[in-house]
């Protein structure tokens, strides 16, 4: 027994660890209290830095203590020169590196480092760039470090081309470097901006990137990083803000203005009638104060004459966007819209060269899919390529790929159903535009959600029957001229979206899940509704449902149950 080290039992070890934790906790609490007391009493001195350093070295995410250190530095710098402060800042940077070794993704630490570099005299930006490189070698997806790197490169005026080369070197080492792909998507539009497409790179550059990303596909088909970057390459540019359509409805003294982006209108949208500004109040169709694609107002009808021509014009923010239309004598309604806008929004503008490259991409992805039949990224990319080339030509084929995608990745069926619904709505709008009609038919499409209703302001007839819709969204209030709405054979139980549709005359809701009269209350706001069809709904089994509906909707001439 002599000379042997006594081994503590498990209970003794636990008790020793407990006492050690209590001791550390007491020190932590006392140091925290001392630091906060110094802040309350205004003792912003070096001792405060020493106390907070003890705590932050253990817990770099204590935001209040970082705030206190910044206050101390500002107080010390008030009566010291830059030469006297520089050693303090250098020491602080060294301390921050030790904190980052404790937690490389500490938001507070990286933010404080930005602050120090902004206040430090003659900062060494090259050293900071090297620091970023070291941390990214350890963890290439440390987005805190990537954010700090962007701050450094902007402050150090590092050329965007150098940073692009940096991303290329990281991607070459590892195709799975998602952060590098993302950074690349931010750099290319700045290095090679497309003057015709806001926020996009030139077509030549995008086509060259396709070759790089295709190499990543075939190297590791199951890694999502390159596939996401490929989706960005296929993406459409953000359209500049514009007024898409203006419509005037004389009988109800109403003007509707639709924008290409949601905007919040206050006093910056001006209405002119015959070149004279008119004081009006703009509102969203659902009455909510929020950014919206569509804004409506009532105008003084007495300013119009049935025997004269009138000019209506709206101007947004002193001419940033404007649109006008003419009301001819004897007419009760007029509008003007960008007739080709839908095609530009829903599809890419393809040159012959880009079309050929995308066709090759599509063929390559189909070949890869034969080798990797259960690769969801490949299947989704095939669908996106088809839509980029010709959404209507590949409509049926892309739907078959959606069916395969849901089998391969059943956990995301809801997402794929919604994406499929979005594409189906786009196709329906394109067909309506090509036919130059105001009737949109999207029945038997398995729709789970409605999209792009801001493009249907002038639609008069909409058929949504035989789908999988569970509710009608509030965006439905944008259908200012809808007269007939068919939503048979869905799963509708509520009608929140059917609110204040001024032109709606006929609504068919047969074979849905409407259970009681209260679910139909929004229809009270549709003044011209005259026909309501409810056959096949649970409400039809209520004995006095017809009487309740007559009391609720006295203006509806025909209620079929």
C-alpha positions, 0 to 999 in steps of 0.5 A: 500500500505504501507509495501508491496514490490514493484514488478518490471514490466517485462521491468524493470526486463529485463533491470536489467538483461541486465545491470547485464550481461553487468557488468559481461561481462565487468569484464570477458573481463577485467580479460581475457585481464589482464591474457593474458597481464601477459602472454605476459609480462612474469609475471608468478606469483600468481596474474596470478593464481588468475586472471585466477581462476576468469574466469575459475570458470565461464568458465572451457573450456577456454583452453588458460588459463589452458595453462597459469596456467601450465606455472605459475606452472612451473615458480614457481617450478623453484626456489621452493622446492617440500615442498613449491610447494605441498600446491600450487598443493593441492590448485589447486586440490581443485580449479579443483573440484569446476570447475568440479562442474560447468562442470563435462565434461570439457575436459580442467579441467580433462586434467589439473588435470592429469597434476597436478597429474603428477607434484605434489610431493607425489600425493594422488592417493587413494583420486583421485580414490575416487573422480572418484567414486563420479563423476561416482555416479552422472553420470555413463557415464561421459567418461571424468571421465572414462578416468581420472580413467584409468589414476589414476589406471595405475599410482596407479597400481590398479590391473585389477581384482579390476577394474573388480570387480568395473565394476561388482558392477556398472553393477549389480546396472544398466545393462544400464551402457554402460561405465562399459561394455566397460571398462570390454571389455578392462580389460578382455583381460589383465587379461585373455589373449588368447595366440592364439588370439591377443587382446581377452580373453580366451574362458572360460572367454568369455563363462562365460560372456555370462551368465552375459550379457544374464541376462541383455537382459532379464531384459531390452531387449531394452537397447543397452549397453548389446547388444553391449557388446555381439557383442564384445564377439562374435567378432573375434580377430585381426589377426597379420600382415602377407603377405597373397598372392604373385603372379608373372605375367611374361608377364607384369613383375609385382609382387603383394603382399597382406597383412592381414592389410593395410600397407604403404610400403616404403623401408621396403618390399624387393623383392628377385629373386633367393635369390638376392635382387632386387631394385623395386618401390612398388605402390598401384594399384590406384597409391595413397600414402596411407596404402593399402592391396595390393602393386605391382611392376615391376621387370626386366624380363631380369633376368628370363630364360624360361628354369630355375626355379626361386624363388620369395620371399618378406620380410616385415620389416626384417622378420616380414612377408614373403612369397615366390613362385616358377616359374617353367620352361615354366610357365608365372604365379605363386602365393602362398597364405594362402589357409585356411585364408578366413575361419579363417577371416570370422568365429570364431574358435569354440570348441565343448563347445563354439558351444554348448553355442552359440547354447543355446544363439541363442535359448534364443534370438529366445525365447526373440524375440517371446516375443519382436518381434520388438526388433531390438537388439535381431534380429541383435544378432540372425543374428550375432550368426548365422554367428558365428556358421555357416554363410553358413548353416544359410545363408537363415534364416539370410536373412529373419531376415534382412528383419524383421529387416528393417521393425522393424527399417526402419530408419536404412535400409541403414546400414542393407543393407550394413551389409547384403551386407558385409555378402553376399560378405563373403559368396561368398568368402567362397564358392569360397574358398571351391570350390578352384576356381577363380570365384566369383558369387554374383549376385541377392544378393541385394548388395548395396556395395562391401566388401573384394575385397582384398581377390579377388586378384587372381579372374579371373571372377566376377559376380555382376549382379542384385544387387543395386550397385550405383558405383564401388569403387576404391578398385576394382583396387585390382582385378589384374587378373580379366578377366571377370566382369559382373555388369548388372542390377544395378544402376551404373552411374560412373566407378571410380573403374574400373581403371588400371585392366591389365587383364580385357578383358570383361566388361558387364554393361547392364541396368545401369545408364550410361549417357555419354561417359565421365563416361566410361573414366576410361576404357582407363586404361584397355589395354586388354579390348576387349568386352564392353556391354552397352545395356539398358543404357541412353547412348544408346539414344545418336545419335553418342555415338558409334562413341564417344566410338570408339574414346575414346576406340580404343582398344576395338574390340566389343562395344554392345549398 
